[in-house]
Amino acid sequence: MPHYCHQRLAAWCSDNNLILNTTKTKEIIIDFRKNSAAPKPLFINGDCVERVSDFRFLGTQITEDLSWTTNTTTAVKKAQQRLYFLRILRKNNLEEKLLVSFYRCSIESVLAYCITTWYASCSAADRRALQRVINTAQKITGCPLPSLKDIFSSRCLGRAANILKDPSHPGHNLFHLLPSGRRYRSFKTRTNRLRDSFYPIAIRELNNAK
């Protein structure tokens, strides 16, 4: 973000009787250029903002290299802790339907949080670690559970459908129908990072669902 943007933000907060808490403000640099100079320290109202390599934003762990190992490790750890309660419920002979409901509310919700953002870009090892939690829960409940890949596909389709129904959405114009009127025009991508981002994948999922 350009320096003048921070000045405008600080001025807007001051004009609206708000105070930026610089002790809780973090700066993360995401720059994939090969020859990039280190940016100067960021100052807001005279205070230097701490620069970090990763931070938690709305429940998702974001790193400066946009890898998702830290995020998936955190999710797996939290989900594994909740498997203990699923086992307790199983030992107390809770019926299968309620076990699945507990799993979906307390474990699947953790594993699949913001899944359309990170799943396609995470490593194979991270995916296996996430799937192992689901496999364990499947053994405990005694019934089949949707794989993380299936959850990812359904969430992508659902999110894409909502965007298509909302002309005011910023991403609405990224979906262009081909002359046939049945499939959407695919993105031309030069990097794996763009190829594995939400919009190219959503278009592929929509085309595969036709």
N, C-alpha and C positions, 0 to 999 in steps of 0.2 A: 504494500500500500504506500503511495507517495507520501512524503513528509507533510505536505500541506493538508492532506486528509486528516491527519491526527490533530493538526491545529484547528481545523474546522470542527472536528468532533469535540475537542476541548472547549471551543468557543460556544458551540451549541449547548453543551451541558451547563456551562456557566450562565448562558442566557435563560435557561429553563430551570434554574435553581437546583442543578444536579452537580454532584462532585464525583469525578473519576477516582476510584480507589486504585492507585498505582501499585500498591503492595499486593493486590490480588490480580493485577493485569499482567499477562504474559505475552511475550513475543516469540513466534516461531517462524523460521525462514524456510520456505519451500521453494527451492530453486534448482532446476535440473540442467542448467547451462553448464558446459564443460569448463569455461574460463570465466567464472564470475567472482568479482571481488566481494569481500565480506562487507555487508552494509554497516554504516555507522550506528552506534548505539541510539536507541529510541528514547527520547525524553518527552514526558508529558507534564506540563506545569512545573518544569524544573526537576522532576524526579526521573531517574533512569529506570526504564522498564526492564525487568528480568527477561533474558533470552533463554529459551528452553528448547530441548530437542524433541519433547513430546508433551502433550497435555490432554486432559480429559474435557471433552466438549459435549454437553447434552448426553452423557452416558457412553460416549464412544471415545476410545483412546486414539488420538491422531499423532503420528510421528512425522518428523521432517522429511523422511524419505518415502512417505506414504506406503510403508509396508504395514501389515496388519497383524504381525506376530504378537505384539504387546496387547492389542485389543482382544485377540482370540484367546491368548493365555489367561487374561483376566476373566473372560466369559467362561472358559472351561473350568477354572478354579471355583467360580461362584456356582456354576451348575453342579459340579461334583459335590459341593457342600450340601446342596439341596437334594441330592440323590439319597442322602442319609434319611431324610424325612419320608421320602417315597418308600424306602425299605421298611421304616417303622409302620407306615400305613399298611403295607403288604402283610407284615407280621400280625397285624391286628385284623386281618381278614376283611379289609375294605374291598368292596366289589370293584370289578375291573373298570367299569364306566367311571367311577369316581377317581380311581387311580390315574386314568388317562386325563381326566379333567385337571387333577392336581399337576400332572406332568406338563400339560400345555400351559397352564397358568404360571407355574413357578420355575420351570426348567426350559421348556421350549422358548418361552418369551425372552429368556436371557440369551440363549444361543442365537436366536434369530433377530435380535434387536438391531435395527438399521442394516439388515442383511443385504439389501439392494445396493448399499454403498460399498461394502468391503468384500463380499464373498468371492466375487469373480477375480479379485486381485490378490487374495491371500494364497499362501503357498499350499502345495499338496500336503505337506506335513501338518499344517494348521487345520486343513479340512479333515484329515484323518483323526486328529485329536478331538475335534468337535463331533465327528460322527461316532467316535467311541463312546461318548457320553450318551448319545441317542441309543446306541446298541445296548448299553448297560441298562438304560431305562426300559428298553423293550423286553429284556429278560426279566426285569422286576415286575412289570405290569402283565407280562404273559400274552401280549397282543402286538400286532405289527404297528409301527409308528412311522410317519412320513420321514424320509431322509432329508437332510439339510439341503441337498440339491433340489429336491422336489419343492421344498418350502421356498427356496430362492426363486425358482421358476414361477410359482404361483404368485409370490409377492411382486415380482417384476411385472407380470401380466396385469395384476390388479392396479399397481401404481400407474402403469402406462395407460390403462383404460380410464382412470380418473383424470389423467392429464389430457387425454383426447376429448373427454367430455367438457373440459373447462377451457374455453378459448382465451381466457384471461391469464392462464398459467404461462410463465416465462418460457417453458419448454414446449408449449403446444405447437409452435411453428417448426419444430425440429422433426416432426413426423409428416413426411410427404408421401402420398399415395402414388404409385406408379400408374401409367396410363391404363393398365388393366383394371385398376380400381380394387384389386384384391390384396396386393402386397405393398409394403412400404419400402421406400428407397433406403438402401443401406448406407452407413457412413463409410467414407474413405479414411482409414486410419494408418498413420505411419509408425505409431508406437504401441506397444502392448498396453501401456498405461491408459491410453485413450480407448483402445479396443475393448478393454475390460471394464470400462466405466459404464454407468447406468444406461445412457441413451442408446449407444450402439447395441448393447445386449438386449435392451427392451425391444428394439426393432427386430432383432433376430428372433426373439421369443414370440413376438406377434406374428412374424412371417411363418415360423414353424407351427404355430397354432392354427394357421389357415387350413 
